[in-house]
Amino acid sequence: MTDPWSQRVVARFSRSADRYDGAARLQRATARQLAERCRRQPIPRGLWVDLGSGTGLLADDLERLHPGQRVLRLDGSDAMLRRHAPTAQTSCVDLNQPLPTWSSAPVLLSSSFVLHWLSEPTRCLQHWFEQLGQGGWLVVAVPVAGSFHQWHQAAERAELPCTALRFPRADDLLDALPASAVRHQRLHRFSRRAQRPLELLRPMTSIGAGTSRHAALGPGQWRRLARAWPDAETPTLTWQVLSLMLNR
């Protein structure tokens, strides 16, 4: 893995691997929803692969809901993969690169809260779809542009750079895929509240999701950001998460 941005992302998640499961509430809930949607579709047995498996939240739910079906777990962080059960099938892979060549084409590729961390999310999503075998399924959940509008608004008010990660646009992701393949498409909105604005950002730091392409703000700048937060009496942070199911 030579891309400095990707190295920083993986290093940050690796340092947070031992506390990820305890803090990743939204990621856990989203993984469960994706796994439940898969249970309601006629996905054939065969090679199932979870891309960016992290500590295994989605892969574990898929195996629990499909007894006897194994899920290969791919991630760029060895530390995350070491959190999986000893019997789990894992492989450390840089997902910015083309997927490995397997002896049979995958019939399910799944990915939750991963695509936005890759250098070219749209290109990667298109590549994943193209790697499916005929009749195979691609199941994805990804935060998209429009998330964290409160954070962006506060930064603008405080005349500070917004250090939030820039998310891919939903339309750009969908334009990279054949419309005829879409079996499910929904934009979910999740909001979190806290007593103080900066408490809304701490869970992301806890799970390793605090990497930014911008220079870090200083303490005084963070205080300015907090004072400029909209609805300061009940500070809120909103995610917009696109969930997709595609059948090739």
C-alpha positions as CSV (number, residue, x, y, z in Angstrom):
1,M,0.0,0.0,0.0
2,T,1.9,3.1,-1.3
3,D,-0.8,5.8,-1.2
4,P,0.0,8.0,1.8
5,W,-3.7,8.7,2.4
6,S,-4.6,5.0,2.5
7,Q,-1.7,4.3,4.8
8,R,-2.9,6.9,7.2
9,V,-6.5,5.6,7.1
10,V,-5.4,2.0,7.7
11,A,-3.0,3.0,10.5
12,R,-5.7,4.9,12.3
13,F,-8.2,2.1,12.1
14,S,-5.5,-0.4,13.2
15,R,-4.8,1.6,16.4
16,S,-8.5,1.5,17.2
17,A,-9.2,-2.2,16.4
18,D,-9.5,-3.2,20.1
19,R,-12.2,-0.7,20.8
20,Y,-14.0,-0.6,17.5
21,D,-16.9,-2.9,18.3
22,G,-17.8,-1.1,21.5
23,A,-18.1,2.3,19.8
24,A,-19.3,1.5,16.2
25,R,-23.1,1.7,16.9
26,L,-24.1,3.1,13.6
27,Q,-21.8,0.7,11.7
28,R,-23.2,-2.3,13.6
29,A,-26.8,-1.3,13.0
30,T,-26.2,-0.8,9.3
31,A,-24.4,-4.1,8.9
32,R,-27.4,-5.8,10.5
33,Q,-29.8,-4.1,8.1
34,L,-27.7,-5.2,5.1
35,A,-27.5,-8.7,6.3
36,E,-31.3,-8.9,6.8
37,R,-31.8,-7.5,3.3
38,C,-29.5,-10.3,1.9
39,R,-31.6,-12.9,3.8
40,R,-34.7,-11.8,1.8
41,Q,-33.0,-12.2,-1.6
42,P,-32.3,-15.4,-3.6
43,I,-28.5,-15.1,-3.3
44,P,-27.0,-18.4,-4.3
45,R,-24.4,-20.3,-2.3
46,G,-20.8,-19.9,-3.5
47,L,-18.1,-17.4,-2.9
48,W,-19.3,-14.6,-0.6
49,V,-16.8,-11.9,0.1
50,D,-17.0,-8.9,2.5
51,L,-14.9,-6.0,1.3
52,G,-13.4,-3.9,4.1
53,S,-14.6,-6.3,6.7
54,G,-13.1,-4.5,9.7
55,T,-13.7,-6.5,12.8
56,G,-16.3,-8.6,11.0
57,L,-19.6,-7.0,11.9
58,L,-21.3,-7.6,8.5
59,A,-19.6,-10.9,7.7
60,D,-20.6,-12.3,11.1
61,D,-24.2,-11.3,10.5
62,L,-24.2,-12.8,7.1
63,E,-22.9,-16.1,8.3
64,R,-25.4,-16.1,11.3
65,L,-28.4,-15.6,9.0
66,H,-27.1,-18.1,6.4
67,P,-26.0,-21.2,8.3
68,G,-23.3,-23.1,6.5
69,Q,-22.3,-20.2,4.2
70,R,-18.8,-19.0,4.8
71,V,-17.8,-15.3,4.1
72,L,-14.3,-14.4,3.1
73,R,-13.3,-11.2,4.9
74,L,-11.0,-8.8,3.2
75,D,-9.5,-5.7,4.8
76,G,-6.4,-3.5,4.6
77,S,-5.7,-3.8,8.4
78,D,-4.1,-6.8,9.9
79,A,-5.1,-5.5,13.3
80,M,-8.7,-5.5,12.4
81,L,-8.6,-8.9,10.9
82,R,-7.0,-10.3,14.1
83,R,-10.3,-9.4,15.9
84,H,-12.1,-12.1,13.9
85,A,-12.8,-15.6,15.2
86,P,-9.9,-18.0,14.7
87,T,-11.9,-20.0,12.2
88,A,-12.8,-17.0,10.0
89,Q,-11.4,-16.8,6.5
90,T,-9.5,-13.6,6.2
91,S,-7.1,-11.9,3.8
92,C,-5.3,-8.6,4.1
93,V,-5.9,-6.7,0.8
94,D,-5.6,-3.1,-0.3
95,L,-9.1,-2.4,-1.6
96,N,-7.8,0.6,-3.7
97,Q,-6.3,-2.1,-6.0
98,P,-8.2,-4.5,-8.2
99,L,-9.7,-7.5,-6.4
100,P,-7.9,-10.8,-6.3
101,T,-8.6,-13.3,-8.9
102,W,-10.5,-16.3,-7.4
103,S,-11.0,-19.7,-9.0
104,S,-14.7,-19.0,-9.2
105,A,-16.4,-15.6,-9.5
106,P,-18.1,-14.2,-6.3
107,V,-21.8,-14.5,-6.1
108,L,-21.9,-12.0,-3.3
109,L,-19.7,-8.9,-2.7
110,S,-20.7,-6.9,0.4
111,S,-19.3,-3.7,1.8
112,S,-20.4,-1.5,4.6
113,F,-18.9,1.9,5.6
114,V,-15.8,1.3,3.5
115,L,-16.2,2.8,0.1
116,H,-15.8,6.4,1.2
117,W,-12.4,5.7,2.6
118,L,-11.0,4.6,-0.8
119,S,-9.1,7.0,-3.1
120,E,-11.6,6.5,-6.0
121,P,-14.9,5.3,-4.6
122,T,-16.8,5.4,-7.9
123,R,-14.2,3.5,-9.8
124,C,-13.9,0.9,-7.1
125,L,-17.7,0.4,-7.0
126,Q,-17.8,-0.1,-10.7
127,H,-14.9,-2.6,-10.6
128,W,-16.6,-4.5,-7.8
129,F,-19.8,-4.9,-9.8
130,E,-17.8,-6.1,-12.8
131,Q,-16.2,-8.8,-10.8
132,L,-19.4,-10.5,-10.0
133,G,-20.4,-13.8,-11.6
134,Q,-23.5,-13.9,-13.7
135,G,-26.5,-13.6,-11.3
136,G,-24.2,-12.4,-8.5
137,W,-25.1,-9.7,-6.0
138,L,-23.3,-6.5,-4.8
139,V,-24.6,-5.1,-1.5
140,V,-23.2,-1.8,-0.3
141,A,-23.8,0.9,2.4
142,V,-21.8,4.1,2.2
143,P,-22.1,7.6,3.7
144,V,-22.6,10.1,0.9
145,A,-22.4,13.9,0.3
146,G,-25.0,15.7,2.4
147,S,-23.8,14.1,5.6
148,F,-22.6,16.3,8.4
149,H,-24.4,19.4,7.2
150,Q,-24.3,20.8,10.7
151,W,-20.5,20.5,10.9
152,H,-20.1,22.2,7.5
153,Q,-22.4,25.0,8.5
154,A,-20.5,25.5,11.8
155,A,-17.2,25.7,10.0
156,E,-18.6,28.2,7.5
157,R,-20.0,30.4,10.3
158,A,-16.7,30.2,12.2
159,E,-14.7,30.9,9.1
160,L,-12.7,27.7,9.5
161,P,-11.9,24.8,7.2
162,C,-14.3,21.9,7.6
163,T,-12.1,18.9,8.4
164,A,-14.9,16.4,7.8
165,L,-14.2,13.7,5.2
166,R,-15.5,14.5,1.8
167,F,-18.0,11.8,0.9
168,P,-18.9,10.6,-2.6
169,R,-22.0,11.9,-4.3
170,A,-24.8,9.4,-4.5
171,D,-25.5,10.4,-8.1
172,D,-21.9,9.7,-9.1
173,L,-22.0,6.3,-7.6
174,L,-25.3,5.4,-9.3
175,D,-24.2,6.7,-12.6
176,A,-21.3,4.2,-12.6
177,L,-23.7,1.3,-12.4
178,P,-26.3,-0.1,-14.9
179,A,-29.7,1.1,-13.7
180,S,-31.2,-2.2,-14.7
181,A,-29.1,-4.0,-12.0
182,V,-30.5,-2.0,-9.1
183,R,-32.8,-4.1,-6.9
184,H,-32.8,-1.8,-3.9
185,Q,-31.8,1.8,-3.4
186,R,-32.5,3.9,-0.4
187,L,-31.0,7.0,1.3
188,H,-31.1,6.7,5.1
189,R,-30.8,9.6,7.5
190,F,-29.3,8.9,10.9
191,S,-28.9,11.7,13.5
192,R,-27.0,11.7,16.8
193,R,-27.4,14.2,19.6
194,A,-25.1,15.2,22.4
195,Q,-24.8,17.8,25.1
196,R,-21.9,19.5,23.4
197,P,-21.0,19.7,19.7
198,L,-17.6,18.1,20.0
199,E,-19.0,15.1,21.8
200,L,-20.6,14.2,18.4
201,L,-17.2,13.8,16.8
202,R,-15.6,11.7,19.5
203,P,-17.1,8.4,18.5
204,M,-15.5,8.7,15.1
205,T,-12.1,9.2,16.7
206,S,-12.7,6.2,19.0
207,I,-13.3,3.8,16.1
208,G,-10.4,5.2,13.9
209,A,-12.7,7.2,11.6
210,G,-11.1,10.6,12.4
211,T,-8.6,10.7,9.5
212,S,-8.9,14.0,7.6
213,R,-7.2,15.3,4.4
214,H,-7.1,18.7,6.1
215,A,-4.6,20.0,8.7
216,A,-5.8,19.5,12.3
217,L,-7.6,22.4,14.0
218,G,-6.0,23.8,17.1
219,P,-7.9,23.9,20.5
220,G,-9.0,27.5,20.0
221,Q,-10.3,26.7,16.6
222,W,-12.3,23.8,17.9
223,R,-13.9,26.1,20.5
224,R,-14.9,28.5,17.8
225,L,-16.4,25.6,15.8
226,A,-18.4,24.5,18.8
227,R,-19.7,28.0,19.4
228,A,-20.9,28.2,15.8
229,W,-22.7,24.9,15.8
230,P,-26.3,25.2,14.7
231,D,-28.9,24.4,17.4
232,A,-26.3,24.7,20.1
233,E,-28.8,23.8,22.8
234,T,-29.4,20.3,21.3
235,P,-26.3,19.7,19.0
236,T,-27.0,17.2,16.3
237,L,-24.9,15.5,13.6
238,T,-26.6,13.8,10.7
239,W,-25.4,11.0,8.4
240,Q,-26.8,10.3,5.0
241,V,-26.1,6.7,4.1
242,L,-26.9,5.2,0.7
243,S,-27.8,1.5,0.7
244,L,-27.7,-0.4,-2.6
245,M,-28.4,-4.0,-3.7
246,L,-27.4,-4.9,-7.3
247,N,-27.9,-8.1,-9.2
248,R,-25.8,-8.8,-12.3
